[in-house]
Amino acid sequence: MKNARKWTTKWQSGWLLVILVLMLAACSSARGGSEESDGDGKINVVTTIAQIAEPLSVIGGDRVNVISLMGPGVDPHLYSATQGDIRKLEQADAVFYNGLHLEANMDRVFKEIGKNKTVLAIGETIPADRLLRDEGGAIDPHIWFDIDLWQMALEAATESLKTLAPDHADEFESNKTRYFAELASLKADSKALLSQIEPQKRMLVTAHDAFGYFGRMHDIRVIGLQGLSTEDEVGLSDIEDTIDLLLEHQVPAVFVESSINPDSIHAVIEGAKKHGLEVKLGGQLYSDAMGEAGTPEGTYIGMYRYNVETIHEALNGR
């Protein structure tokens, strides 16, 4: 009964937001289209996660205004749109979200808004054979941890910007080319640094299974106590199985995430200690959310580089 009430509440909340979307769309049509926030002629872009927003602000340059609905520490798996979010989405010229069931509570909203404007799930532009799936067949949505896949997703968003502002298409393309060159350097640097981790210690243990693409790209085994979504529960067997792996491989460190409750990771540390293995807390990683705006970790490249350096130091026992 508890789960049934929870599902009913989420269903009712979702449809209330859809009704609000329809009302705002009607008002917008009556005014003759979407509003521009500051009348400066720029493309108004709204994204869900900052991993999309920050790169697009670089690629779009002075021709776009970019707003991210989800800031530092926000879990996109559990996020539901507010009335303020709906208004921002309705006033946008283009909306970009990850898709692949990451922002599951907003699917209805995107479907309704997409009837009147550009709404693109950039993750769903990636070929299906490049995507990871869990044992139950669910797609892993955390594609930004594979730099090659993220370039493909950003490429699709850039093409949408070109369609919205064809006069500036060359500028967008030039900005994208420069940015992708930085991503290529990031990939090379990351591979070089992570290759220094001893083979038997190449195991990344985190609170939930957000680093699958990262592990595939850098040849690191990834263990997430929760599943692909933070809605999944952590069982005692999950903790015990993880402790057994740590003991077997003598892994020196595990990690918490900036947007995830750290209790399960602390339980792993305590459990390993009872078996005689001192496992350190290797640090906090950025998984579903980036750092504060204005900091290196508030950029996609800075966030990725920070994670790589933190993992390298911790798993090397430094």
C-alpha positions, -999 to 999 in steps of 0.1 A, spaced: 0 0 0 29 24 8 44 20 -27 9 23 -43 3 56 -25 38 69 -35 32 60 -71 -2 77 -71 12 108 -56 39 110 -82 13 104 -110 -9 131 -97 20 155 -93 32 148 -129 -2 155 -144 -6 187 -124 27 199 -140 15 188 -175 -17 209 -170 5 239 -159 26 234 -191 -5 235 -213 -18 266 -195 15 284 -200 17 273 -236 -17 288 -243 -7 321 -227 25 321 -247 6 315 -279 -18 343 -270 12 367 -267 26 356 -300 53 331 -290 79 325 -263 94 354 -244 130 364 -244 143 370 -209 163 401 -217 154 411 -253 190 408 -264 183 386 -294 202 356 -280 189 320 -281 175 312 -247 185 276 -238 174 256 -208 190 223 -198 184 199 -170 219 191 -158 250 214 -158 270 188 -177 250 199 -207 246 236 -198 283 245 -193 296 230 -226 268 246 -245 276 280 -230 311 276 -244 299 264 -278 271 289 -281 294 318 -269 278 352 -269 249 340 -290 232 320 -263 218 324 -228 220 290 -210 202 281 -178 206 248 -159 176 237 -138 197 214 -116 226 228 -97 254 213 -75 243 185 -52 210 179 -71 201 143 -79 185 142 -114 171 107 -109 147 121 -82 142 156 -94 107 169 -102 101 201 -121 88 231 -100 64 257 -113 93 280 -118 111 254 -139 80 250 -161 79 287 -167 116 287 -176 111 258 -200 81 275 -216 101 307 -222 131 289 -237 138 287 -274 154 253 -270 155 227 -242 182 201 -240 181 172 -215 201 140 -211 173 115 -216 178 77 -213 155 78 -182 179 101 -162 153 128 -156 125 102 -153 101 125 -133 101 151 -161 93 129 -191 56 141 -194 67 178 -192 93 174 -220 67 156 -242 42 185 -238 67 213 -243 82 196 -273 50 201 -292 58 238 -295 96 241 -296 129 224 -299 133 198 -271 161 173 -275 172 143 -254 209 145 -265 217 111 -250 191 94 -272 210 105 -303 238 80 -295 237 47 -313 221 20 -291 251 -3 -295 274 22 -278 252 23 -246 257 2 -215 229 -18 -199 225 -34 -165 216 -70 -158 179 -62 -161 184 -45 -195 180 -9 -183 201 16 -201 229 34 -182 222 71 -187 255 85 -173 270 89 -208 290 121 -199 317 99 -184 326 86 -218 342 116 -234 337 102 -269 300 96 -264 295 131 -248 310 147 -279 284 129 -300 257 142 -277 270 177 -277 273 175 -315 236 169 -318 228 199 -295 251 221 -316 233 211 -348 201 222 -331 216 256 -323 226 260 -359 191 254 -370 178 280 -346 204 306 -356 217 297 -391 234 330 -394 257 320 -366 262 284 -376 299 289 -386 306 305 -352 290 276 -334 310 251 -354 343 270 -347 336 271 -310 327 234 -310 359 225 -328 380 243 -303 361 228 -274 364 193 -288 401 198 -290 402 204 -253 381 173 -248 406 153 -268 434 165 -245 413 157 -215 409 122 -227 446 117 -234 456 131 -200 430 110 -181 441 78 -197 478 85 -191 472 92 -154 448 64 -147 471 39 -164 494 44 -135 471 26 -111 483 -9 -102 461 -36 -120 449 -53 -88 437 -19 -74 418 -8 -105 384 -10 -87 362 20 -83 336 16 -55 309 44 -52 275 49 -38 256 42 -70 264 28 -104 272 61 -122 307 54 -134 301 25 -158 311 45 -189 341 59 -171 352 24 -162 348 11 -197 368 40 -211 397 37 -186 397 -1 -180 386 2 -143 361 -22 -127 332 -2 -112 311 -12 -82 280 8 -74 261 -1 -42 229 12 -57 218 5 -92 218 29 -121 191 50 -104 193 64 -69 158 52 -64 172 17 -60 177 5 -25 210 -8 -10 207 -41 6 228 -58 33 240 -83 7 252 -55 -16 274 -41 12 287 -76 22 295 -85 -14 314 -52 -19 334 -58 13 343 -93 0 357 -77 -32 377 -51 -13 392 -79 9 400 -100 -22 417 -72 -41 430 -52 -11 415 -21 -26 428 9 -6 399 34 -10 362 39 -18 344 71 -27 313 91 -19 294 113 -44 285 149 -42 248 143 -48 243 109 -30 238 100 6 272 87 19 258 63 45 262 31 24 299 39 17 306 45 54 290 11 61 314 -5 37 344 11 53 333 0 88 325 -35 75 360 -39 59 376 -26 91 360 -54 111 377 -78 87 410 -62 93 412 -41 61 417 -4 65 398 12 36 402 49 33 375 73 21 392 83 -11 373 116 -15 341 130 -30 335 124 -67 311 144 -89 287 120 -106 252 132 -113 260 168 -105 290 191 -111 306 216 -87 297 252 -79 296 276 -108 328 297 -109 350 268 -97 370 244 -119 347 216 -108 318 237 -121 329 231 -157 326 197 -174 363 195 -181 373 206 -146 348 182 -130 361 153 -151 398 162 -144 391 165 -106 375 130 -106 404 115 -125 430 130 -101 411 121 -70 407 84 -82 444 82 -92 457 95 -58 433 74 -37 437 41 -55 475 45 -55 473 48 -17 485 83 -15 
